[in-house]
Structures are given as C-alpha cells and as structure tokens.
Amino acid sequence: MRIILRLLPVLVLAIAGWLAMPFFQSAETQVRRSHDELFDLAGGRYWAEVGGMLSNEYEDEWGNNAEDAIEIARELLRGFLVLDLQWTTTEVVVTEDENGLSATVTGDARIEGNGAGLSQMVMSKVNNLQEPWTFTWQKEGWKPGDWRLVEVTHPKLKGMSPSSF
C-alpha cells in the first residue's frame, strides 16, 4: 500500500505532463498534427469529423464552402474499396497578424487504392500532379487542436471544376 501511495503522485504528474505537452508545442507542430489528422480522417472517410476541421470561413479556389467541399470529396472518393491518402509536407509557414495565427502547409498528395467508377481516374489525376498543394489554416481557439482549414489551392487545378475529374 505504501508503494502505491508513493507512486501515485508520480503517476499523476506524468499524466498531467502528457496532457499538457500539446500546449507547449510550437504552432508549426500543432498545425502539422491537424493537417495529418485531416488526411487520416479523409482517408478513413470520416466526413463528419473532417467537417469539424474545416472553418466556417472555408472557401476554396473553386468557390466551394466547407459543406460543398466535403460533399465533392465524398463523391470523388466513394468508389474506392481500398483508400490510402498520403501527404508529404515540403513547407509549413506560420504567420501572426491582427487576425491571430495562420499557417500554410505546402506539399504533395497521393492516393493509393482500388475501386470502381471514378476512383482510377481520380487517383491518376491526383498522382500525376507535379506542383504542390497549398492548405491554409487558421487558429480559431486557444487549444492546440483548434486549427481549422480555410482554403485549399493547387496551381494546375485553378479554374477546373471538380466535376471535370
């Protein structure tokens, strides 16, 4: 019993430290974690959770709001029986202005998988893009996970509608 009483404070401190650690991470680390989580959720097709990561201010270069973007992604990825979304970050830039913290995450996306319908065409189109994607994030709260996606752009897809995939 004594040993348990002696170890209890150590255990409590270890748990408290583990829970507090994300609050001491840099903004770059926080946004990278949010970005990776977005890809994991989208790859698992957890659309409600993906929606929770998009800002109410989301608008992409194709004129879609958050709800439209999720519906398009759902439709484009629907035919995949096996889906693996992969992301390689090439640059993260965090800035602070009068609106708070924002960040751009630039990198390459790939889709691996099998499926029917549009899936092979979508996979081919995404995997053959040479230029990087840019995701713009805004910190909308005080917690480390309060980064929300506000915009997605890609130079080769500018002006192209998702229906042309």
C-alpha positions as CSV (number, residue, x, y, z in Angstrom):
1,M,0.0,0.0,0.0
2,R,2.9,2.4,0.8
3,I,4.4,1.8,-2.6
4,I,1.1,2.7,-4.3
5,L,0.9,5.9,-2.2
6,R,4.4,6.9,-3.2
7,L,3.9,6.1,-6.9
8,L,0.5,7.9,-7.1
9,P,1.9,11.5,-7.2
10,V,4.5,10.4,-9.8
11,L,1.8,8.9,-11.9
12,V,-0.4,12.0,-11.6
13,L,2.4,14.2,-12.6
14,A,3.3,12.0,-15.6
15,I,-0.3,12.1,-16.8
16,A,-0.6,15.8,-16.2
17,G,2.6,16.4,-18.2
18,W,1.4,14.2,-21.0
19,L,-1.9,16.1,-21.2
20,A,-0.2,19.5,-21.0
21,M,2.5,18.7,-23.6
22,P,0.5,19.8,-26.7
23,F,0.0,23.2,-25.2
24,F,3.8,23.7,-25.2
25,Q,4.3,22.6,-28.8
26,S,5.1,25.2,-31.4
27,A,2.4,26.5,-33.7
28,E,4.1,24.7,-36.6
29,T,3.9,21.3,-34.8
30,Q,0.3,21.9,-33.9
31,V,-0.7,22.7,-37.5
32,R,1.2,19.7,-38.8
33,R,-0.7,17.5,-36.4
34,S,-4.0,19.0,-37.5
35,H,-3.0,18.6,-41.2
36,D,-2.0,14.9,-40.7
37,E,-5.3,14.3,-38.8
38,L,-7.3,15.8,-41.7
39,F,-5.7,13.4,-44.1
40,D,-6.2,10.4,-41.8
41,L,-9.9,11.3,-41.3
42,A,-10.5,11.9,-45.0
43,G,-8.7,8.6,-45.9
44,G,-10.9,6.8,-43.4
45,R,-13.9,8.7,-44.9
46,Y,-15.0,10.1,-41.6
47,W,-16.7,13.0,-43.2
48,A,-18.4,14.4,-40.1
49,E,-15.0,14.7,-38.4
50,V,-13.5,16.2,-41.5
51,G,-16.2,18.8,-41.4
52,G,-15.3,19.7,-37.9
53,M,-11.8,20.5,-39.1
54,L,-13.0,23.0,-41.7
55,S,-13.6,26.6,-40.8
56,N,-17.0,28.2,-41.2
57,E,-15.0,30.7,-43.3
58,Y,-13.7,27.9,-45.6
59,E,-13.8,28.7,-49.3
60,D,-11.6,27.1,-51.9
61,E,-10.5,28.4,-55.3
62,W,-13.3,26.5,-56.9
63,G,-15.9,28.5,-55.0
64,N,-16.9,25.7,-52.6
65,N,-17.8,26.3,-49.0
66,A,-17.0,23.6,-46.3
67,E,-20.2,21.7,-46.9
68,D,-19.8,21.6,-50.7
69,A,-16.1,20.6,-50.4
70,I,-16.9,17.7,-48.2
71,E,-19.7,16.5,-50.5
72,I,-17.4,16.7,-53.5
73,A,-14.7,14.8,-51.7
74,R,-17.2,12.2,-50.6
75,E,-18.4,11.8,-54.2
76,L,-14.9,11.6,-55.7
77,L,-13.7,9.0,-53.1
78,R,-16.9,7.0,-52.9
79,G,-15.8,4.4,-55.5
80,F,-12.7,3.3,-53.6
81,L,-12.9,0.0,-51.9
82,V,-9.4,0.5,-50.5
83,L,-8.2,4.0,-49.9
84,D,-4.9,5.4,-48.6
85,L,-4.4,9.2,-48.8
86,Q,-0.8,10.1,-48.4
87,W,0.7,13.5,-47.7
88,T,4.3,14.7,-47.8
89,T,4.9,18.2,-46.4
90,T,7.5,20.3,-48.1
91,E,7.0,23.5,-46.1
92,V,5.0,25.0,-43.2
93,V,4.9,28.7,-42.7
94,V,3.2,30.2,-39.6
95,T,2.3,33.9,-39.5
96,E,0.7,36.1,-36.9
97,D,-1.3,39.2,-37.7
98,E,-4.3,41.1,-36.2
99,N,-6.5,38.1,-37.0
100,G,-4.3,35.7,-35.0
101,L,-2.2,32.8,-36.1
102,S,-2.5,31.3,-39.6
103,A,-0.4,28.8,-41.5
104,T,0.2,27.5,-44.9
105,V,1.1,23.8,-45.4
106,T,2.6,23.0,-48.8
107,G,3.3,19.6,-50.1
108,D,2.4,16.7,-52.3
109,A,-0.7,14.4,-52.1
110,R,-1.0,10.9,-53.4
111,I,-3.9,8.5,-53.5
112,E,-3.3,4.7,-53.4
113,G,-6.1,2.2,-53.6
114,N,-8.6,0.2,-55.6
115,G,-12.1,0.8,-56.6
116,A,-14.7,1.3,-59.3
117,G,-16.3,4.2,-61.0
118,L,-14.2,7.4,-60.9
119,S,-11.6,6.1,-58.5
120,Q,-8.9,5.2,-61.0
121,M,-9.3,8.5,-62.9
122,V,-9.2,10.5,-59.6
123,M,-6.2,8.6,-58.4
124,S,-4.4,9.1,-61.8
125,K,-5.2,12.8,-61.9
126,V,-4.0,13.5,-58.3
127,N,-0.9,11.3,-58.5
128,N,0.2,12.9,-61.8
129,L,0.2,16.5,-60.4
130,Q,3.7,17.8,-60.2
131,E,3.2,21.1,-58.4
132,P,2.5,21.1,-54.7
133,W,-0.9,21.7,-53.0
134,T,-1.3,24.6,-50.5
135,F,-3.6,24.3,-47.5
136,T,-4.2,27.4,-45.5
137,W,-5.1,27.0,-41.8
138,Q,-6.3,29.5,-39.2
139,K,-6.1,29.0,-35.4
140,E,-9.7,29.6,-34.2
141,G,-9.3,29.0,-30.5
142,W,-6.9,28.6,-27.6
143,K,-6.4,24.8,-27.7
144,P,-3.6,23.1,-29.7
145,G,-6.2,21.3,-31.9
146,D,-8.1,24.5,-32.7
147,W,-6.6,24.8,-36.2
148,R,-9.2,25.0,-38.9
149,L,-8.8,24.7,-42.7
150,V,-9.8,27.8,-44.5
151,E,-8.6,27.2,-48.1
152,V,-7.1,24.6,-50.4
153,T,-5.3,25.6,-53.7
154,H,-3.4,23.9,-56.5
155,P,-2.0,25.8,-59.5
156,K,-2.8,23.1,-62.1
157,L,-6.4,22.8,-60.9
158,K,-7.2,26.5,-60.9
159,G,-10.4,27.2,-62.7
160,M,-11.1,23.5,-63.1
161,S,-14.4,22.2,-61.6
162,P,-14.4,19.0,-59.5
163,S,-17.0,17.6,-62.0
164,S,-14.3,17.7,-64.7
165,F,-12.3,15.0,-62.9
